[in-house]
């Protein structure tokens, strides 16, 4: 069994050595551990430093493509190179490398297909009280829409079986953490989580500039992915909410007191107008849900076809999906 540890990187020259030195080269039940760097168009010496540090492979991009795309390209490269299990960690050494065995073990034992290493959010000394509450709230909402029990939805410390990785298609451009959970949680994938530790903070996050920006991006991502991967639940809940509001509006018009004085529009008429609007929105939500469900069926068929093509490509070792540097082979040539 071969484990690949992939590290998406963008200008990680200052922290890369510490990150790689913290990674294990041996794991219980594993024959070989390889390290792959996915460079996202770094402008510093990340790539050259990675070669000096003895990583096995490097995926290179000519320009910055974003974390989500870089993550997906790293997955495709690991699969092409023969990975049985893929571990993802960050280049800033946030997650403890000596805890990789915790997220790999359930997959080696056949207990899980996808394992997330979860931080102790409440006890995280470097998270502000506001960030802790936002993390806990976001993870709670994510659990409801993804059918998972993951307490730390934004953790990038993850391991997955190759069959799970083959099925993943990251569409979001911002990050992969939430989308992959929603995608796998709404499938037959066995998802688990284990507690892990973290190292001291080495730099600020590059995904967002402020808490409001982070919240808006995460909320947008969750709503888009929820509607995309679970359209019946999303639009069904939306229509139910609108129909309930229509009912309340109708009851208010029938039995409630009118708060608007001296108006040319009667309260009964106003209530009726509001009721009609909410009822129409509920009706259109149902129609949207039906259309989205049909599109979801088409997407599932396309994903199944894409998965078969990936298996064929990997079995026949057809051309690599992206530019992959074999560091050991390159060193021997030089």
JOCOR-V638236 format. One record per pair of residues at least 12 apart in sequence whose C-alpha atoms are under 7 Angstrom apart, sorted by the first residue. I is the first residue (numbers start at 1). J is the second residue. D is the distance in whole Angstrom. If there is no record, write none. Layout:
I|J|D ; I|J|D
//
This chain:
1|30|5 ; 1|31|5 ; 1|32|7 ; 1|84|6 ; 2|30|6 ; 2|31|6 ; 2|32|5 ; 2|33|6 ; 2|83|5 ; 2|84|5 ; 2|85|7 ; 3|30|7 ; 3|32|6 ; 3|33|5 ; 3|34|6 ; 3|83|6 ; 3|84|6 ; 3|85|5 ; 3|86|6 ; 4|33|6 ; 4|34|5 ; 4|35|6 ; 4|36|7 ; 4|78|6 ; 4|83|6 ; 4|85|6 ; 4|86|5 ; 4|87|6 ; 5|34|6 ; 5|35|5 ; 5|36|6 ; 5|86|6 ; 5|87|5 ; 5|88|6 ; 6|35|6 ; 6|36|5 ; 6|37|6 ; 6|38|7 ; 6|74|7 ; 6|87|6 ; 6|88|5 ; 6|89|7 ; 7|36|6 ; 7|37|5 ; 7|38|6 ; 7|88|6 ; 7|89|5 ; 7|90|6 ; 7|91|6 ; 8|37|6 ; 8|38|5 ; 8|39|6 ; 8|70|6 ; 8|71|6 ; 8|90|6 ; 8|91|6 ; 9|37|7 ; 9|38|6 ; 9|39|5 ; 9|40|6 ; 9|91|6 ; 10|39|6 ; 10|40|5 ; 10|41|7 ; 10|42|5 ; 11|42|5 ; 11|43|6 ; 11|44|6 ; 11|46|6 ; 12|46|6 ; 12|91|6 ; 12|92|7 ; 13|44|7 ; 13|45|6 ; 13|46|5 ; 13|49|7 ; 15|91|7 ; 15|92|5 ; 15|93|7 ; 16|91|6 ; 16|92|7 ; 17|53|7 ; 18|93|7 ; 19|91|6 ; 19|92|7 ; 19|93|5 ; 22|97|5 ; 22|98|7 ; 23|97|5 ; 23|98|6 ; 24|97|7 ; 24|98|6 ; 27|101|6 ; 29|108|7 ; 34|56|6 ; 35|55|5 ; 35|56|5 ; 35|57|7 ; 36|55|6 ; 36|56|6 ; 36|57|5 ; 36|58|6 ; 37|57|6 ; 37|58|5 ; 37|59|6 ; 38|58|6 ; 38|59|5 ; 38|60|6 ; 38|70|7 ; 38|74|6 ; 39|59|6 ; 39|60|5 ; 39|61|6 ; 40|60|7 ; 40|61|5 ; 40|63|7 ; 40|64|5 ; 40|65|6 ; 40|66|7 ; 40|70|6 ; 41|60|7 ; 41|61|5 ; 41|62|5 ; 41|63|4 ; 41|64|5 ; 51|327|6 ; 55|327|7 ; 56|326|6 ; 56|327|5 ; 56|328|6 ; 57|324|7 ; 57|325|5 ; 57|326|5 ; 57|327|6 ; 58|324|6 ; 58|325|5 ; 58|326|7 ; 59|74|7 ; 59|323|6 ; 59|324|5 ; 59|325|6 ; 60|323|6 ; 60|324|7 ; 66|173|7 ; 66|174|7 ; 67|174|7 ; 67|175|6 ; 68|170|7 ; 68|172|7 ; 68|173|5 ; 68|174|6 ; 68|175|5 ; 68|176|5 ; 69|173|7 ; 72|170|6 ; 75|165|7 ; 76|321|7 ; 77|321|7 ; 79|162|7 ; 80|314|6 ; 80|320|7 ; 83|162|7 ; 84|161|6 ; 84|162|5 ; 85|159|7 ; 85|160|6 ; 85|161|5 ; 85|162|6 ; 86|159|5 ; 86|160|5 ; 86|161|7 ; 86|162|7 ; 87|158|6 ; 87|159|4 ; 87|160|7 ; 88|156|7 ; 88|157|6 ; 88|158|5 ; 88|159|6 ; 89|156|6 ; 89|157|5 ; 89|158|7 ; 90|156|7 ; 92|202|6 ; 93|199|7 ; 94|198|6 ; 94|199|5 ; 94|200|7 ; 94|201|6 ; 95|157|7 ; 95|197|7 ; 95|198|5 ; 95|199|6 ; 96|197|6 ; 96|198|5 ; 96|199|6 ; 99|196|6 ; 102|194|7 ; 103|115|6 ; 103|116|7 ; 103|117|6 ; 103|158|7 ; 103|159|6 ; 103|194|7 ; 104|159|6 ; 107|161|7 ; 112|190|5 ; 112|191|6 ; 112|192|6 ; 113|160|6 ; 113|161|5 ; 113|164|6 ; 113|189|6 ; 113|190|5 ; 113|191|6 ; 114|159|6 ; 114|160|4 ; 114|161|7 ; 114|190|6 ; 114|191|5 ; 114|192|6 ; 115|158|6 ; 115|159|5 ; 115|160|6 ; 115|191|6 ; 115|192|5 ; 115|193|5 ; 116|157|6 ; 116|158|5 ; 116|159|7 ; 116|192|6 ; 116|193|5 ; 116|194|7 ; 117|155|7 ; 117|157|5 ; 117|158|6 ; 117|193|6 ; 117|194|5 ; 117|195|6 ; 117|196|5 ; 118|151|7 ; 118|152|5 ; 118|155|6 ; 118|193|7 ; 118|194|6 ; 118|195|5 ; 118|196|6 ; 119|152|6 ; 119|195|6 ; 119|196|6 ; 119|197|6 ; 139|151|6 ; 139|152|6 ; 139|153|5 ; 145|182|7 ; 145|226|6 ; 146|181|6 ; 146|182|4 ; 146|185|5 ; 146|186|6 ; 147|185|5 ; 147|186|7 ; 148|185|6 ; 150|193|6 ; 153|177|7 ; 153|178|6 ; 154|177|5 ; 154|178|7 ; 155|177|7 ; 156|177|6 ; 166|307|6 ; 166|310|7 ; 167|307|6 ; 178|222|7 ; 179|225|6 ; 182|225|7 ; 182|226|7 ; 183|229|6 ; 186|229|7 ; 231|289|6 ; 231|292|6 ; 231|293|6 ; 232|289|6 ; 232|293|6 ; 235|285|6 ; 235|286|6 ; 235|288|7 ; 235|289|5 ; 236|286|7 ; 236|289|7 ; 238|285|7 ; 239|282|4 ; 239|283|7 ; 239|285|5 ; 239|286|6 ; 240|282|7 ; 242|278|5 ; 242|279|6 ; 242|281|6 ; 242|282|5 ; 243|278|6 ; 243|279|6 ; 243|282|6 ; 245|278|6 ; 246|275|4 ; 246|278|5 ; 246|279|6 ; 249|271|6 ; 249|274|7 ; 249|275|5 ; 250|271|6 ; 250|272|7 ; 250|275|6 ; 253|267|7 ; 253|268|5 ; 253|271|5
//
